[in-house]
Amino acid sequence: MSIVVTGATGHLGRRVIDALLADGIPAAGIAAAVRDPEKAADLAKLGVELRVADYDRPESLRGAFEAGDRVVMVSGSEVGKRVPQHTAVIEAAKAAGVAQLAYTSVLGGPEADFDLAREHLVTEELILDSGLPYTLLRNGWYTENYTENLGPVLEYGAVVANAGGGRVASAARADYAAAAAAVVTGEGHLGKVYELSGDTAWSFAEYAAVVAEQSGREVAYRNVPAEEHLAILTRAGVPEPFAAILVDVDEAVARGRLARTTGDLARLIGRPTTPLADTVAEALRKR
């Protein structure tokens, strides 16, 4: 039996493995399910088992899981393709007889009424219908979704969004990764649904103020209509389908869909979630 992490070379999957190792799980007891083993060579050097798992090649998933495995299923990143991809993973996990499938879903579940959430909700239903022992990790927003795009903010002195006065209860990826590690190493998590978010919900005006304070530059929040935001993003080179998703998320923020502060995340990881200011500071140090 191993703890298997899918998407193990991605932003979240790699941090889940880091969290497992930090928690004292032997590397030999962890399996990294990856599309390209060469990209996981550093994990292999640590003693982590590599298993090939390409979401787009269901036949590759047959060897990704074994009976008794506990699996962290990191959601796919290709919007529009995730339902067939996730279906393949779920079917392979069921065929193998895994002991737990922990899926990284979306905050709010059925209440998440924005486009990016749809495939997550379908996946939740597929998991429930499969009969697999499950844990649903309904992840809120990663603070890095914003801080990894500080370049234009600093260049133009503006945080541009169409979120109005909405708030985002974000947390660092490492926080969500630690929660995933906790549910596959601890007891009492089967059949549970966790609504995971940061301890504090912040507004875009507050985010702009934090960036301004830490960067020493003038930065303000510029709230714009959805149509204008879409035009700004596409002019900046963002593909229109993805730009439309970002605009739709901002509208969800305005409706309060990403502001929930349940405390589940902090309870699972046994500490407060990473403050917004800390993640901003880290992003600025890396520039």
Beta strands, then each sheet from edge to edge (+ up, - down):
strand 1: 3-6
strand 2: 30-34
strand 3: 49-52
strand 4: 70-73
strand 5: 100-106
strand 6: 134-139
strand 7: 158-161
strand 8: 167-168
strand 9: 192-196
strand 10: 202-203
strand 11: 220-223
sheet 1: 3+ 2+ 1+ 4+ 5+ 6+ 9+
sheet 2: 7+ 11+
sheet 3: 8+ 10-
end
